[in-house]
Amino acid sequence: MKEYLYIFTFYFFNFLLKLIPNKLLKIFANFIGFIAFKLNKKHRAIILKNLEYFCKLAKHPQSLELTKRVYKKFAYYILSMVKNQNISKENLLKQIKLFKNDEYLKELLDRGEKIVFTTAHYGYWEILPAAVAIKYNCKINIIGRALASPKINAILTKYREKFGIKLIEKTNALRPMIKALNNHELVGIVSDQDAHIKESSEFLLYGKKVTQSNAASIVAKRCEAYLLPVYIYEINDGFCIEFFKPLNAKELSIEELSFYQLECTKKMWEKNPSEYFWFHKRFKTFYKDEY
């Protein structure tokens, strides 16, 4: 019964949102985000702790206004994802107004290099691999977990596969990732969340100890691939996808590769902190009691 409720809710909002122009969608998302900001005290506290205490990116009352924008941005991206489920390749690509520094990717593709691209829960990250796959005519494997709802997961899988995206289950993902890279398909990993100490490297971030997942670094080293950080964020009437300088994994240590991912994400935080998904406990491993 619960599954059918999920399906009904999804298709209802999918139908409703398609009737709403993008300009009105932003207004609706701002309303939803504001309501969530007011009611969701638990995650509001986590966001403020991340911004004020751990990263020191804002002080009260600026941090409170920034937190409101975080909720509004997240609401907008979630609603956009639902609205875009049946979007065509052409219309999806029209939403990307700028591919910044994409010569990094083009050069690697032209040389036939193996590529592991990393990103974060930053901006409209769900559309990122689809846009890259369409624009550069490549297959991308993303690492993640299937949704709890099989029916909703099937809808999302169909959406991804239409654009050349395949999900590799996070559990026991190493072998499928290696196979994909050996077939000259791209592998994409969201590598910004707090990671288990045995699966990560330890660094200082804003003076606080933090873990950084080694997953992307390990697979890039194993396959002698290039590590290519890439992020997506909102610009006027659309989105920008920005690539960072790729690193040749065989020339660097796992720790150096992981630190680079952390530094790139930090730069994006500082560029526009409201684009980031601050809802998770990024510093939990070493500061569990602080949350």
MARLOVO-622014 format. One record per residue (C-alpha): residue in one letter; x, y, z. Coordinates in pm, whole numbers. Layout:
<pts>
<pt><r>a</r><xx>X</xx><yy>Y</yy><zz>Z</zz></pt>
...
</pts>
This chain:
<pts>
<pt><r>m</r><xx>0</xx><yy>0</yy><zz>0</zz></pt>
<pt><r>k</r><xx>283</xx><yy>237</yy><zz>90</zz></pt>
<pt><r>e</r><xx>447</xx><yy>174</yy><zz>-250</zz></pt>
<pt><r>y</r><xx>134</xx><yy>282</yy><zz>-437</zz></pt>
<pt><r>l</r><xx>111</xx><yy>593</yy><zz>-221</zz></pt>
<pt><r>y</r><xx>468</xx><yy>681</yy><zz>-321</zz></pt>
<pt><r>i</r><xx>387</xx><yy>629</yy><zz>-688</zz></pt>
<pt><r>f</r><xx>67</xx><yy>836</yy><zz>-670</zz></pt>
<pt><r>t</r><xx>246</xx><yy>1120</yy><zz>-488</zz></pt>
<pt><r>f</r><xx>533</xx><yy>1117</yy><zz>-737</zz></pt>
<pt><r>y</r><xx>317</xx><yy>1125</yy><zz>-1049</zz></pt>
<pt><r>f</r><xx>81</xx><yy>1380</yy><zz>-897</zz></pt>
<pt><r>f</r><xx>367</xx><yy>1623</yy><zz>-837</zz></pt>
<pt><r>n</r><xx>524</xx><yy>1534</yy><zz>-1172</zz></pt>
<pt><r>f</r><xx>199</xx><yy>1631</yy><zz>-1347</zz></pt>
<pt><r>l</r><xx>145</xx><yy>1940</yy><zz>-1131</zz></pt>
<pt><r>l</r><xx>500</xx><yy>2073</yy><zz>-1171</zz></pt>
<pt><r>k</r><xx>490</xx><yy>2040</yy><zz>-1550</zz></pt>
<pt><r>l</r><xx>206</xx><yy>2292</yy><zz>-1550</zz></pt>
<pt><r>i</r><xx>415</xx><yy>2542</yy><zz>-1358</zz></pt>
<pt><r>p</r><xx>656</xx><yy>2766</yy><zz>-1555</zz></pt>
<pt><r>n</r><xx>1015</xx><yy>2769</yy><zz>-1427</zz></pt>
<pt><r>k</r><xx>983</xx><yy>3121</yy><zz>-1286</zz></pt>
<pt><r>l</r><xx>680</xx><yy>3020</yy><zz>-1080</zz></pt>
<pt><r>l</r><xx>853</xx><yy>2694</yy><zz>-984</zz></pt>
<pt><r>k</r><xx>1123</xx><yy>2898</yy><zz>-811</zz></pt>
<pt><r>i</r><xx>860</xx><yy>3091</yy><zz>-615</zz></pt>
<pt><r>f</r><xx>685</xx><yy>2768</yy><zz>-516</zz></pt>
<pt><r>a</r><xx>1019</xx><yy>2614</yy><zz>-412</zz></pt>
<pt><r>n</r><xx>1102</xx><yy>2919</yy><zz>-202</zz></pt>
<pt><r>f</r><xx>771</xx><yy>2877</yy><zz>-20</zz></pt>
<pt><r>i</r><xx>830</xx><yy>2506</yy><zz>41</zz></pt>
<pt><r>g</r><xx>1187</xx><yy>2573</yy><zz>153</zz></pt>
<pt><r>f</r><xx>1077</xx><yy>2845</yy><zz>395</zz></pt>
<pt><r>i</r><xx>815</xx><yy>2617</yy><zz>552</zz></pt>
<pt><r>a</r><xx>1075</xx><yy>2340</yy><zz>587</zz></pt>
<pt><r>f</r><xx>1319</xx><yy>2587</yy><zz>744</zz></pt>
<pt><r>k</r><xx>1060</xx><yy>2681</yy><zz>1005</zz></pt>
<pt><r>l</r><xx>948</xx><yy>2326</yy><zz>1087</zz></pt>
<pt><r>n</r><xx>1265</xx><yy>2119</yy><zz>1046</zz></pt>
<pt><r>k</r><xx>1447</xx><yy>2223</yy><zz>1363</zz></pt>
<pt><r>k</r><xx>1673</xx><yy>1916</yy><zz>1375</zz></pt>
<pt><r>h</r><xx>1845</xx><yy>1971</yy><zz>1040</zz></pt>
<pt><r>r</r><xx>1837</xx><yy>2348</yy><zz>1079</zz></pt>
<pt><r>a</r><xx>2055</xx><yy>2304</yy><zz>1386</zz></pt>
<pt><r>i</r><xx>2295</xx><yy>2077</yy><zz>1194</zz></pt>
<pt><r>i</r><xx>2329</xx><yy>2332</yy><zz>913</zz></pt>
<pt><r>l</r><xx>2398</xx><yy>2616</yy><zz>1156</zz></pt>
<pt><r>k</r><xx>2656</xx><yy>2407</yy><zz>1340</zz></pt>
<pt><r>n</r><xx>2835</xx><yy>2329</yy><zz>1013</zz></pt>
<pt><r>l</r><xx>2830</xx><yy>2692</yy><zz>897</zz></pt>
<pt><r>e</r><xx>2907</xx><yy>2870</yy><zz>1222</zz></pt>
<pt><r>y</r><xx>3119</xx><yy>2632</yy><zz>1427</zz></pt>
<pt><r>f</r><xx>3299</xx><yy>2389</yy><zz>1197</zz></pt>
<pt><r>c</r><xx>3351</xx><yy>2590</yy><zz>877</zz></pt>
<pt><r>k</r><xx>3307</xx><yy>2943</yy><zz>1011</zz></pt>
<pt><r>l</r><xx>3155</xx><yy>3051</yy><zz>680</zz></pt>
<pt><r>a</r><xx>2898</xx><yy>3277</yy><zz>844</zz></pt>
<pt><r>k</r><xx>2800</xx><yy>3425</yy><zz>1179</zz></pt>
<pt><r>h</r><xx>2456</xx><yy>3488</yy><zz>1323</zz></pt>
<pt><r>p</r><xx>2233</xx><yy>3647</yy><zz>1187</zz></pt>
<pt><r>q</r><xx>2391</xx><yy>3602</yy><zz>841</zz></pt>
<pt><r>s</r><xx>2410</xx><yy>3226</yy><zz>904</zz></pt>
<pt><r>l</r><xx>2036</xx><yy>3213</yy><zz>963</zz></pt>
<pt><r>e</r><xx>1966</xx><yy>3385</yy><zz>630</zz></pt>
<pt><r>l</r><xx>2214</xx><yy>3153</yy><zz>459</zz></pt>
<pt><r>t</r><xx>2038</xx><yy>2852</yy><zz>611</zz></pt>
<pt><r>k</r><xx>1706</xx><yy>2973</yy><zz>467</zz></pt>
<pt><r>r</r><xx>1868</xx><yy>2987</yy><zz>123</zz></pt>
<pt><r>v</r><xx>2002</xx><yy>2633</yy><zz>168</zz></pt>
<pt><r>y</r><xx>1648</xx><yy>2505</yy><zz>230</zz></pt>
<pt><r>k</r><xx>1507</xx><yy>2702</yy><zz>-64</zz></pt>
<pt><r>k</r><xx>1780</xx><yy>2581</yy><zz>-302</zz></pt>
<pt><r>f</r><xx>1732</xx><yy>2220</yy><zz>-198</zz></pt>
<pt><r>a</r><xx>1355</xx><yy>2246</yy><zz>-243</zz></pt>
<pt><r>y</r><xx>1407</xx><yy>2392</yy><zz>-590</zz></pt>
<pt><r>y</r><xx>1642</xx><yy>2112</yy><zz>-698</zz></pt>
<pt><r>i</r><xx>1414</xx><yy>1838</yy><zz>-564</zz></pt>
<pt><r>l</r><xx>1110</xx><yy>1986</yy><zz>-743</zz></pt>
<pt><r>s</r><xx>1314</xx><yy>2031</yy><zz>-1061</zz></pt>
<pt><r>m</r><xx>1423</xx><yy>1667</yy><zz>-1047</zz></pt>
<pt><r>v</r><xx>1060</xx><yy>1550</yy><zz>-1021</zz></pt>
<pt><r>k</r><xx>953</xx><yy>1786</yy><zz>-1300</zz></pt>
<pt><r>n</r><xx>1236</xx><yy>1672</yy><zz>-1529</zz></pt>
<pt><r>q</r><xx>1170</xx><yy>1298</yy><zz>-1513</zz></pt>
<pt><r>n</r><xx>1049</xx><yy>1273</yy><zz>-1873</zz></pt>
<pt><r>i</r><xx>1252</xx><yy>1560</yy><zz>-2015</zz></pt>
<pt><r>s</r><xx>1420</xx><yy>1518</yy><zz>-2354</zz></pt>
<pt><r>k</r><xx>1798</xx><yy>1525</yy><zz>-2397</zz></pt>
<pt><r>e</r><xx>1774</xx><yy>1851</yy><zz>-2588</zz></pt>
<pt><r>n</r><xx>1568</xx><yy>2028</yy><zz>-2321</zz></pt>
<pt><r>l</r><xx>1784</xx><yy>1895</yy><zz>-2041</zz></pt>
<pt><r>l</r><xx>2098</xx><yy>2024</yy><zz>-2210</zz></pt>
<pt><r>k</r><xx>1936</xx><yy>2367</yy><zz>-2264</zz></pt>
<pt><r>q</r><xx>1934</xx><yy>2411</yy><zz>-1886</zz></pt>
<pt><r>i</r><xx>2315</xx><yy>2411</yy><zz>-1881</zz></pt>
<pt><r>k</r><xx>2422</xx><yy>2760</yy><zz>-1985</zz></pt>
<pt><r>l</r><xx>2796</xx><yy>2713</yy><zz>-1934</zz></pt>
<pt><r>f</r><xx>3045</xx><yy>2424</yy><zz>-1929</zz></pt>
<pt><r>k</r><xx>3339</xx><yy>2594</yy><zz>-1758</zz></pt>
<pt><r>n</r><xx>3693</xx><yy>2459</yy><zz>-1812</zz></pt>
<pt><r>d</r><xx>3556</xx><yy>2166</yy><zz>-2014</zz></pt>
<pt><r>e</r><xx>3881</xx><yy>2151</yy><zz>-2210</zz></pt>
<pt><r>y</r><xx>4009</xx><yy>1937</yy><zz>-1923</zz></pt>
<pt><r>l</r><xx>3749</xx><yy>1669</yy><zz>-1998</zz></pt>
<pt><r>k</r><xx>3777</xx><yy>1703</yy><zz>-2377</zz></pt>
<pt><r>e</r><xx>4154</xx><yy>1646</yy><zz>-2371</zz></pt>
<pt><r>l</r><xx>4120</xx><yy>1332</yy><zz>-2159</zz></pt>
<pt><r>l</r><xx>3845</xx><yy>1194</yy><zz>-2381</zz></pt>
<pt><r>d</r><xx>4043</xx><yy>1268</yy><zz>-2698</zz></pt>
<pt><r>r</r><xx>4342</xx><yy>1078</yy><zz>-2558</zz></pt>
<pt><r>g</r><xx>4125</xx><yy>786</yy><zz>-2450</zz></pt>
<pt><r>e</r><xx>4221</xx><yy>822</yy><zz>-2084</zz></pt>
<pt><r>k</r><xx>4036</xx><yy>652</yy><zz>-1801</zz></pt>
<pt><r>i</r><xx>3842</xx><yy>908</yy><zz>-1597</zz></pt>
<pt><r>v</r><xx>3706</xx><yy>907</yy><zz>-1242</zz></pt>
<pt><r>f</r><xx>3514</xx><yy>1225</yy><zz>-1182</zz></pt>
<pt><r>t</r><xx>3425</xx><yy>1333</yy><zz>-832</zz></pt>
<pt><r>t</r><xx>3164</xx><yy>1577</yy><zz>-713</zz></pt>
<pt><r>a</r><xx>2971</xx><yy>1676</yy><zz>-403</zz></pt>
<pt><r>h</r><xx>2614</xx><yy>1724</yy><zz>-287</zz></pt>
<pt><r>y</r><xx>2641</xx><yy>2070</yy><zz>-435</zz></pt>
<pt><r>g</r><xx>2389</xx><yy>2244</yy><zz>-657</zz></pt>
<pt><r>y</r><xx>2164</xx><yy>2032</yy><zz>-880</zz></pt>
<pt><r>w</r><xx>2394</xx><yy>1729</yy><zz>-860</zz></pt>
<pt><r>e</r><xx>2135</xx><yy>1482</yy><zz>-991</zz></pt>
<pt><r>i</r><xx>2138</xx><yy>1643</yy><zz>-1337</zz></pt>
<pt><r>l</r><xx>2519</xx><yy>1664</yy><zz>-1354</zz></pt>
<pt><r>p</r><xx>2609</xx><yy>1317</yy><zz>-1493</zz></pt>
<pt><r>a</r><xx>2320</xx><yy>1325</yy><zz>-1741</zz></pt>
<pt><r>a</r><xx>2429</xx><yy>1661</yy><zz>-1881</zz></pt>
<pt><r>v</r><xx>2792</xx><yy>1549</yy><zz>-1913</zz></pt>
<pt><r>a</r><xx>2692</xx><yy>1219</yy><zz>-2077</zz></pt>
<pt><r>i</r><xx>2473</xx><yy>1397</yy><zz>-2334</zz></pt>
<pt><r>k</r><xx>2713</xx><yy>1682</yy><zz>-2408</zz></pt>
<pt><r>y</r><xx>3023</xx><yy>1466</yy><zz>-2455</zz></pt>
<pt><r>n</r><xx>2859</xx><yy>1146</yy><zz>-2580</zz></pt>
<pt><r>c</r><xx>3001</xx><yy>920</yy><zz>-2309</zz></pt>
<pt><r>k</r><xx>2871</xx><yy>654</yy><zz>-2072</zz></pt>
<pt><r>i</r><xx>2887</xx><yy>730</yy><zz>-1701</zz></pt>
<pt><r>n</r><xx>2859</xx><yy>494</yy><zz>-1406</zz></pt>
<pt><r>i</r><xx>2760</xx><yy>657</yy><zz>-1078</zz></pt>
<pt><r>i</r><xx>2814</xx><yy>503</yy><zz>-736</zz></pt>
<pt><r>g</r><xx>2525</xx><yy>504</yy><zz>-491</zz></pt>
<pt><r>r</r><xx>2247</xx><yy>315</yy><zz>-320</zz></pt>
<pt><r>a</r><xx>1910</xx><yy>216</yy><zz>-459</zz></pt>
<pt><r>l</r><xx>1613</xx><yy>395</yy><zz>-305</zz></pt>
<pt><r>a</r><xx>1409</xx><yy>220</yy><zz>-39</zz></pt>
<pt><r>s</r><xx>1103</xx><yy>224</yy><zz>-267</zz></pt>
<pt><r>p</r><xx>1154</xx><yy>-25</yy><zz>-555</zz></pt>
<pt><r>k</r><xx>892</xx><yy>145</yy><zz>-773</zz></pt>
<pt><r>i</r><xx>1036</xx><yy>495</yy><zz>-731</zz></pt>
<pt><r>n</r><xx>1384</xx><yy>350</yy><zz>-778</zz></pt>
<pt><r>a</r><xx>1270</xx><yy>193</yy><zz>-1108</zz></pt>
<pt><r>i</r><xx>1146</xx><yy>534</yy><zz>-1227</zz></pt>
<pt><r>l</r><xx>1475</xx><yy>698</yy><zz>-1136</zz></pt>
<pt><r>t</r><xx>1675</xx><yy>416</yy><zz>-1300</zz></pt>
<pt><r>k</r><xx>1478</xx><yy>454</yy><zz>-1624</zz></pt>
<pt><r>y</r><xx>1542</xx><yy>830</yy><zz>-1618</zz></pt>
<pt><r>r</r><xx>1916</xx><yy>781</yy><zz>-1570</zz></pt>
<pt><r>e</r><xx>1957</xx><yy>506</yy><zz>-1829</zz></pt>
<pt><r>k</r><xx>1786</xx><yy>722</yy><zz>-2092</zz></pt>
<pt><r>f</r><xx>2084</xx><yy>957</yy><zz>-2068</zz></pt>
<pt><r>g</r><xx>2353</xx><yy>690</yy><zz>-2057</zz></pt>
<pt><r>i</r><xx>2383</xx><yy>671</yy><zz>-1677</zz></pt>
<pt><r>k</r><xx>2419</xx><yy>344</yy><zz>-1488</zz></pt>
<pt><r>l</r><xx>2404</xx><yy>301</yy><zz>-1110</zz></pt>
<pt><r>i</r><xx>2667</xx><yy>84</yy><zz>-943</zz></pt>
<pt><r>e</r><xx>2558</xx><yy>-27</yy><zz>-596</zz></pt>
<pt><r>k</r><xx>2786</xx><yy>122</yy><zz>-331</zz></pt>
<pt><r>t</r><xx>2833</xx><yy>-213</yy><zz>-158</zz></pt>
<pt><r>n</r><xx>3108</xx><yy>-414</yy><zz>-330</zz></pt>
<pt><r>a</r><xx>3143</xx><yy>-144</yy><zz>-596</zz></pt>
<pt><r>l</r><xx>3518</xx><yy>-176</yy><zz>-660</zz></pt>
<pt><r>r</r><xx>3507</xx><yy>-457</yy><zz>-918</zz></pt>
<pt><r>p</r><xx>3224</xx><yy>-301</yy><zz>-1127</zz></pt>
<pt><r>m</r><xx>3405</xx><yy>34</yy><zz>-1118</zz></pt>
<pt><r>i</r><xx>3727</xx><yy>-122</yy><zz>-1246</zz></pt>
<pt><r>k</r><xx>3537</xx><yy>-305</yy><zz>-1518</zz></pt>
<pt><r>a</r><xx>3365</xx><yy>18</yy><zz>-1629</zz></pt>
<pt><r>l</r><xx>3695</xx><yy>208</yy><zz>-1644</zz></pt>
<pt><r>n</r><xx>3861</xx><yy>-72</yy><zz>-1839</zz></pt>
<pt><r>n</r><xx>3573</xx><yy>-39</yy><zz>-2089</zz></pt>
<pt><r>h</r><xx>3656</xx><yy>333</yy><zz>-2112</zz></pt>
<pt><r>e</r><xx>3337</xx><yy>438</yy><zz>-1943</zz></pt>
<pt><r>l</r><xx>3348</xx><yy>719</yy><zz>-1689</zz></pt>
<pt><r>v</r><xx>3294</xx><yy>657</yy><zz>-1319</zz></pt>
<pt><r>g</r><xx>3139</xx><yy>929</yy><zz>-1104</zz></pt>
<pt><r>i</r><xx>3156</xx><yy>938</yy><zz>-724</zz></pt>
<pt><r>v</r><xx>2999</xx><yy>1182</yy><zz>-478</zz></pt>
<pt><r>s</r><xx>3280</xx><yy>1197</yy><zz>-226</zz></pt>
<pt><r>d</r><xx>3202</xx><yy>1480</yy><zz>15</zz></pt>
<pt><r>q</r><xx>3028</xx><yy>1315</yy><zz>311</zz></pt>
<pt><r>d</r><xx>3174</xx><yy>1200</yy><zz>641</zz></pt>
<pt><r>a</r><xx>3337</xx><yy>860</yy><zz>582</zz></pt>
<pt><r>h</r><xx>3432</xx><yy>571</yy><zz>809</zz></pt>
<pt><r>i</r><xx>3784</xx><yy>613</yy><zz>942</zz></pt>
<pt><r>k</r><xx>3894</xx><yy>282</yy><zz>784</zz></pt>
<pt><r>e</r><xx>3778</xx><yy>396</yy><zz>439</zz></pt>
<pt><r>s</r><xx>3917</xx><yy>748</yy><zz>447</zz></pt>
<pt><r>s</r><xx>4212</xx><yy>977</yy><zz>506</zz></pt>
<pt><r>e</r><xx>4224</xx><yy>1224</yy><zz>792</zz></pt>
<pt><r>f</r><xx>4285</xx><yy>1594</yy><zz>729</zz></pt>
<pt><r>l</r><xx>4238</xx><yy>1932</yy><zz>893</zz></pt>
<pt><r>l</r><xx>3959</xx><yy>2143</yy><zz>750</zz></pt>
<pt><r>y</r><xx>3913</xx><yy>2492</yy><zz>895</zz></pt>
<pt><r>g</r><xx>4122</xx><yy>2373</yy><zz>1190</zz></pt>
<pt><r>k</r><xx>3897</xx><yy>2075</yy><zz>1261</zz></pt>
<pt><r>k</r><xx>3977</xx><yy>1709</yy><zz>1197</zz></pt>
<pt><r>v</r><xx>3770</xx><yy>1557</yy><zz>918</zz></pt>
<pt><r>t</r><xx>3759</xx><yy>1238</yy><zz>714</zz></pt>
<pt><r>q</r><xx>3772</xx><yy>1229</yy><zz>334</zz></pt>
<pt><r>s</r><xx>3663</xx><yy>917</yy><zz>150</zz></pt>
<pt><r>n</r><xx>3943</xx><yy>731</yy><zz>-33</zz></pt>
<pt><r>a</r><xx>3705</xx><yy>547</yy><zz>-268</zz></pt>
<pt><r>a</r><xx>3767</xx><yy>761</yy><zz>-577</zz></pt>
<pt><r>s</r><xx>4140</xx><yy>780</yy><zz>-505</zz></pt>
<pt><r>i</r><xx>4176</xx><yy>403</yy><zz>-471</zz></pt>
<pt><r>v</r><xx>3993</xx><yy>314</yy><zz>-791</zz></pt>
<pt><r>a</r><xx>4176</xx><yy>586</yy><zz>-985</zz></pt>
<pt><r>k</r><xx>4511</xx><yy>454</yy><zz>-856</zz></pt>
<pt><r>r</r><xx>4418</xx><yy>93</yy><zz>-930</zz></pt>
<pt><r>c</r><xx>4325</xx><yy>172</yy><zz>-1291</zz></pt>
<pt><r>e</r><xx>4585</xx><yy>445</yy><zz>-1352</zz></pt>
<pt><r>a</r><xx>4301</xx><yy>683</yy><zz>-1428</zz></pt>
<pt><r>y</r><xx>4271</xx><yy>1060</yy><zz>-1406</zz></pt>
<pt><r>l</r><xx>4082</xx><yy>1216</yy><zz>-1117</zz></pt>
<pt><r>l</r><xx>3858</xx><yy>1498</yy><zz>-1241</zz></pt>
<pt><r>p</r><xx>3652</xx><yy>1703</yy><zz>-993</zz></pt>
<pt><r>v</r><xx>3337</xx><yy>1862</yy><zz>-1138</zz></pt>
<pt><r>y</r><xx>3052</xx><yy>2061</yy><zz>-982</zz></pt>
<pt><r>i</r><xx>2722</xx><yy>2214</yy><zz>-1089</zz></pt>
<pt><r>y</r><xx>2559</xx><yy>2530</yy><zz>-958</zz></pt>
<pt><r>e</r><xx>2291</xx><yy>2779</yy><zz>-1050</zz></pt>
<pt><r>i</r><xx>2361</xx><yy>3083</yy><zz>-1266</zz></pt>
<pt><r>n</r><xx>2124</xx><yy>3324</yy><zz>-1442</zz></pt>
<pt><r>d</r><xx>1834</xx><yy>3128</yy><zz>-1592</zz></pt>
<pt><r>g</r><xx>2016</xx><yy>2796</yy><zz>-1576</zz></pt>
<pt><r>f</r><xx>2322</xx><yy>2611</yy><zz>-1448</zz></pt>
<pt><r>c</r><xx>2697</xx><yy>2608</yy><zz>-1482</zz></pt>
<pt><r>i</r><xx>2904</xx><yy>2287</yy><zz>-1480</zz></pt>
<pt><r>e</r><xx>3259</xx><yy>2363</yy><zz>-1372</zz></pt>
<pt><r>f</r><xx>3555</xx><yy>2128</yy><zz>-1413</zz></pt>
<pt><r>f</r><xx>3873</xx><yy>2142</yy><zz>-1206</zz></pt>
<pt><r>k</r><xx>4222</xx><yy>2047</yy><zz>-1319</zz></pt>
<pt><r>p</r><xx>4253</xx><yy>1666</yy><zz>-1349</zz></pt>
<pt><r>l</r><xx>4521</xx><yy>1475</yy><zz>-1162</zz></pt>
<pt><r>n</r><xx>4708</xx><yy>1172</yy><zz>-1296</zz></pt>
<pt><r>a</r><xx>4646</xx><yy>918</yy><zz>-1021</zz></pt>
<pt><r>k</r><xx>4954</xx><yy>708</yy><zz>-1092</zz></pt>
<pt><r>e</r><xx>5176</xx><yy>1007</yy><zz>-1009</zz></pt>
<pt><r>l</r><xx>5025</xx><yy>1079</yy><zz>-666</zz></pt>
<pt><r>s</r><xx>4947</xx><yy>899</yy><zz>-340</zz></pt>
<pt><r>i</r><xx>4596</xx><yy>809</yy><zz>-227</zz></pt>
<pt><r>e</r><xx>4622</xx><yy>1074</yy><zz>45</zz></pt>
<pt><r>e</r><xx>4719</xx><yy>1344</yy><zz>-205</zz></pt>
<pt><r>l</r><xx>4431</xx><yy>1253</yy><zz>-434</zz></pt>
<pt><r>s</r><xx>4183</xx><yy>1256</yy><zz>-145</zz></pt>
<pt><r>f</r><xx>4311</xx><yy>1588</yy><zz>-15</zz></pt>
<pt><r>y</r><xx>4262</xx><yy>1740</yy><zz>-361</zz></pt>
<pt><r>q</r><xx>3896</xx><yy>1635</yy><zz>-359</zz></pt>
<pt><r>l</r><xx>3850</xx><yy>1794</yy><zz>-18</zz></pt>
<pt><r>e</r><xx>4017</xx><yy>2118</yy><zz>-130</zz></pt>
<pt><r>c</r><xx>3805</xx><yy>2142</yy><zz>-444</zz></pt>
<pt><r>t</r><xx>3485</xx><yy>2099</yy><zz>-245</zz></pt>
<pt><r>k</r><xx>3606</xx><yy>2358</yy><zz>5</zz></pt>
<pt><r>k</r><xx>3656</xx><yy>2607</yy><zz>-280</zz></pt>
<pt><r>m</r><xx>3297</xx><yy>2547</yy><zz>-391</zz></pt>
<pt><r>w</r><xx>3168</xx><yy>2594</yy><zz>-37</zz></pt>
<pt><r>e</r><xx>3340</xx><yy>2930</yy><zz>-20</zz></pt>
<pt><r>k</r><xx>3225</xx><yy>3027</yy><zz>-369</zz></pt>
<pt><r>n</r><xx>2858</xx><yy>2988</yy><zz>-279</zz></pt>
<pt><r>p</r><xx>2779</xx><yy>2810</yy><zz>50</zz></pt>
<pt><r>s</r><xx>2402</xx><yy>2818</yy><zz>-11</zz></pt>
<pt><r>e</r><xx>2444</xx><yy>2564</yy><zz>-295</zz></pt>
<pt><r>y</r><xx>2574</xx><yy>2294</yy><zz>-61</zz></pt>
<pt><r>f</r><xx>2376</xx><yy>2018</yy><zz>112</zz></pt>
<pt><r>w</r><xx>2470</xx><yy>2111</yy><zz>470</zz></pt>
<pt><r>f</r><xx>2206</xx><yy>1879</yy><zz>617</zz></pt>
<pt><r>h</r><xx>2448</xx><yy>1596</yy><zz>688</zz></pt>
<pt><r>k</r><xx>2693</xx><yy>1581</yy><zz>980</zz></pt>
<pt><r>r</r><xx>3011</xx><yy>1638</yy><zz>781</zz></pt>
<pt><r>f</r><xx>3241</xx><yy>1631</yy><zz>1088</zz></pt>
<pt><r>k</r><xx>3062</xx><yy>1350</yy><zz>1273</zz></pt>
<pt><r>t</r><xx>3351</xx><yy>1100</yy><zz>1300</zz></pt>
<pt><r>f</r><xx>3558</xx><yy>1320</yy><zz>1530</zz></pt>
<pt><r>y</r><xx>3292</xx><yy>1550</yy><zz>1675</zz></pt>
<pt><r>k</r><xx>2983</xx><yy>1336</yy><zz>1719</zz></pt>
<pt><r>d</r><xx>2891</xx><yy>1502</yy><zz>2049</zz></pt>
<pt><r>e</r><xx>2911</xx><yy>1850</yy><zz>1893</zz></pt>
<pt><r>y</r><xx>2600</xx><yy>1777</yy><zz>1690</zz></pt>
</pts>
